[in-house]
Every structure is written in C-alpha cells, then in structure tokens.
Amino acid sequence: MEKTISLNESHIRRLVSLVLEQDEDTYGYDEFDYIDAFNRVFSNWLSTTQNIDVSKYPLSYLLKKYSARFLLAHKLMPEEDVDEDYVIDRWSMPNIGKDILQKGLIKYPSLREEGRFLERFGKAIERFISSQNYPTYVNVNMEENRPYQIETNYEIDLISSLKSDDEQKFYKHKLNKNFEDFIQNYLGMEITSSQYGGVEVKRPNIVLKGKDELIKNVINKEIKKKIREISNNTIQRMNLEFEEGPKLNLKLIFKYGPSWEKKSEIVDKASQILKKMGFNADKFKVSRG
C-alpha cells in the first residue's frame, strides 16, 4: 500500500536548510580540490594505519592494493558495493573527495570571508540599489543562501512595465554588470569563488508578476477579441512571443487570401487597439507572422 506524505512550506524550508548544511563544506570547491582532499586523507590513512611511506610507491599501486580497505574504513561506500578488488579510478576520485569533505574527515583550506556579505555591506548595497533609479514597477531583492554567494531577483509588474514610457530594459547579461563593478570598485572585493575570498554573483532572476493575468484576462479575452472584430475573419491564429526587456510581440498569422496591403492595414489597426489600451508600442507590438 502506497503512503502519501504531505509537506507544508515550513517542512520544505527545513529540508532545504538541511541540504544546504550538508553541502556547506563542499560548495565553491572544484574537481581538483576534491581530488586533493582525497589524496590527503588517503595518504594520511596509509601512513598512520598501514605504516606505509607513500613517497616510495606509485599512486596507482596504492590504489589497487588499498582502495577497498580505505573506503570501508571510512564508510565512504556501502559494503555490498565494495569487493576486495575494487579500485578507485580517476572518475570516482572527485566524488569520493567530495564525500570526504562532507563527512568532515579533513578540514580543507578556504579563504572564504567570515559572516555574511549582505549583513556586512547591507547599507551600502541599499544605497547602490537606490542609485540605479529603477522604475516603480520593479522590486529588487537579494538573497544569500550561502555565505558570499549572491542571487538577485528582479520582480517586474509586467502590465505596468508594458504601459510605461521609460526606456528601461532588463537584460540578464547586463543586469549584474553595475553591481559587480560596485563590489570591485567600491567594496574592494573580487568577483570570484567565495572559497577564494571573493563574492560569487549568480545570474539574476527576472520574475514577471501578473503574467498569467495579462495573458488570460487582457490578451485572450480583450485584445484578441477586438483584433478579430476588425480582421474580417482573415486571421488564422495569433501567437504571443515574450522577448527580453521585457517585450511582447503578438504575431498575426493570416489565412490565405488577404493582400499585403490588407494585412498591413489590419496590423496597424491592431497596434492602435493596444495604444488605446495604454500599452507602449515599443514594448508591446503587433506584427505579421
């Protein structure tokens, strides 16, 4: 009989917290660090428990002879998965090294700053955000789920954005540029791995608030209806495309028959419908598909 387990928001947050805590000692390192961690623990185990001078033997020989015993001694793999002939290879070594860090078998070197970035520089960051003069339809918030790893969320009220006269555009690849310059030039920190003593700035998230409402209640129920009324049954379908900015493009796919001039006339009338509803023609346009 299957059992269903229900999780509320507090349960989910607790699970996420536990996962982050488990990964706390491994994030920010790369494959070379995991391999190095493995070699340190493996070499120390050989010298202290097997009385072996590792400098006298090739690593390949030591791996072939002692891999199984090492893994079982540190409970790095289930017993049923390890036989006496098991050999750690170049592909499994980074994963084993990561497990070693997670188990706390070694305190691996780190240049990570103490504390939290947003707590340390909170007031300066608030002043920076204010200095960007974002439109009122934009809400900016930053998260730091792990120390010195920053993720920025841009919440944009989509309808207000499409009706605004400003020329502000939100492109993911450009949004972090000013923030990174601010961190380096004003706060004096590098944009690099937090394990190297720097700040990691994740690619920003753009959240379009009111997107479903716009599509369902405004575009599908109002705009498309009005366009069909002026099209004389010449439109086969209308495709809505979202573009970075954010921008919208409503493509009119015509049936076979209408002339080029007639199609242009309908597109112009449809554009006027959007304009009368208050939409900015540069941000919400109509075109032929």
N, C-alpha and C positions, 0 to 999 in steps of 0.2 A: 504494500500500500504506500503510495507516494505521500510525502508530507510537505505541506506548503508553509514556508516561513515568511512572515511579513516584516519588513523593515521600515521604520519611520525615519524621518530626517536625522534625528539625534543618533540613531543606530548607524546610519550611513556615515555621518561625520566621525563617529568613533572608529569605524572600520578604516576610513581614510587616514585618520590620525595614527592608528596602529601601523598601517602600511608605511607611512612616512617615517615613523620612528624606527621601524625595522631597516629602512633604507638610508637612515641618517648617516651611517658611517661609510657608505659606498658612493653616494652621488657626487658628481664632479670629478671623479677619477676616470681614467680611460683604461683600455686593454693593457697597456704597458704597465700601469700601476698594479693591476690585478695580478699580472704575471710576476711582477717584482714581489708583491706580498706573498704569493705562493712560494717563490724561491726562498724568501727569508725564513718563513715558517718551516718549510721542508728541510732546509739546510740546518736550522737550529735543532729540529727534531732528530735528524740523523746524528748530529754531533753529541747531543745530550742524552739520547736514549739508546742509540745504536753504537756509540763510541766510534764514529766514522769521521775521518778527516776528509771533508768533501773536496778539498783542494787537490786531492790525489786521484780523483775519479772523474770520468766524463759524466755529465748530467744524464745522458741517455742511459748509461749503465745503471745509475742510481734509480732512475725512474722505473726501469724494467724490473729491478730487484725489489724495490721497496714501496712502489705505488700503493698496492693493496693494503699493506700494513699501515701506511700513513693515513689513508682515507678512513679506515676502520678505527684507528686510534683516536682520530679527531671527530668521528661521526659525521664525516662530510658527504657520505653516500650510504644508502641503506645496505645492510649486509647482503641481502639477496641479489643486489646489483653488482657486487664486487666478488670476483673469484681470485684465487691466488695468482693468476696470470694477467690480471688487469693491469694495464699500463696507462698512465696519464699522458695524453698527447698534446700537441700544440693547440688543438681546438678546444679541448676541455679545460686546459690550464687557466685561462682567464675566468671562466665560470667558477672554478674551484677557488681561485684567488678572491673573487667577489664574496663567495660564501665564507671564506676565512675572515674577511673584514666584518661581515655581518655578524658572525659568531663572536667577534671580539678577541680572536686568537692573536691579534697583533694590533698595536696602536700605530697606524700608518701615519707618516708625516703629512702635515697640512699647513698651509699658510693662510687658511680661512680666518677672516676677521671675527672678533668676538661680538656677541649680541646680534641685533637685527638692523638691517640697513634703514628700513622705514622708521624705526624708532630713533635711530641715531641722527638721521637727516630729515625727519618729518617736516619741520617748519620750513626748511629751505626748499623742500620738494613742493610744499603747498604754494610757496611764493613763485616757484618756477611754473607750476600749472596755471596760476592766475596770470602770469606774464604772457602766456600763449594766446590769451584773448579768444578762447573757444566760444562759439555761439551758445546761446542759452539752451538750445535743443540738444546739447552734448553734455554728458556727465562722465567725468574721468575718475576712475578709481584704480588703485594699485594694490596688488596682493604679493605677499612674501611667504609662500607656503614652506619654503626652506630658506635658511639664512643666506642673504645676499644673492638670491635668485628672484628677480622681479618680473612680474607679469602685469601688463597694463590693459585694462578693459575700457573701451570707449563705447558707452551706451548712447545711441543716437535715436532720438524721436524721429522716425522715418517721415511721417507726414509733414511735420514742421520743417524738417530739412528740405524736403522737395518743394515746399512752398516759400522758402526763404530766398531773399535776393542776394545773399552773400555768395562769394566765390570760393568759400572754404571747401577743400576736398580732402577726403580721408583715405589715403593710400597706405596700405600696410607697410610697404617697404620704405616709406618716408616718415611715418609717424614717430619712430624711435630715434631718428637722427638728432633732433634737437635735444632730446632727453639724454642721449649718450654723450653729446657734446657738453651738456651741463654737468654730467657726472665727471667727465675727464677734466674739463677746464675750470670748473667752479669748485667741485668737491675734491678734485685731485686724486681720483681713483681710476684704475684701469678697467676697461670692458673686457673681461676675460673670466675664466673659470673661478668660482668662489674658492676652490681649493688652492688657487694660486694667489689668493689675497685680493682678488678683484670682485667685480659685480657682473652677474650674468643678467642680461636684459632679454627676456623672451620676446618672440614675435607677438605683437599686440593682437588682442581680440576685438573685433568690431561687432557689437550686438545691435541689431536693428529692432528697436522697440516699436510695436504697433504694426509689424509687417503682415501678420495674419489678418488683422483688422482691415488694413489697407486693401489687401487682395480680395478678401471675401466681401466686405461691405461697400467699399468705394469702387474698386476697379470692376469686379464681376457684376455687381448689382446696379451701379450707376453709369460708370464710364462706358463699358462695353455696350450697355443697353442704348445709350444715347448715340454712340457711333453707328450701331446697326440701324438706327432710325434714319440716319442721314445717308446711309450707304446704298439704298435702293436694292437691297438683297444681293450685293455684289461681293460681299466678304465671305470667304470660306471659313476662316478662323482668325483669332488674334492671339499672338504669342507674346508673353511678357518676359523680358530679359532684365536681370539685375546686373549692373556694372559697378566697378569700383568707383567710389566717390562720396556717398552712394549716388548712382544714377539709375533711371529706369528707361527702358525702351520698349514701347508697345508696337510690335510689328503686325501690320495688317496683311494677311495672306488673302489675295483676291481670287475669285473664281475666274475661269477662262472667259474672256469676252470684253470686259471694260477696256476702253482705250487708255493709253498712257496719260493723256490729259485728264480723263475722268478719275483715274486713280489718284493723281496729284491733287485734284480738287477735293476728293474725299479725305486725303491725308491732311490737307490744310484745314478743312472744317473740323476734323477730329482734334487737331492741335489747338484750334480755337476753343473747343469744348474744355480742354484741360486748362487753358489760360483763364477762362471764365470761372473755373472752379478754384483758381488761385495758385495753380502749380507753375513753377518756374520752367520755362521752355528749355533751358539749358540742362535741367536736372531730370525732367520727365518729358520725353519726346515721343512723337508718333512717327513711324517710318513704314516703308513698304518692305515686305518680307521677300 
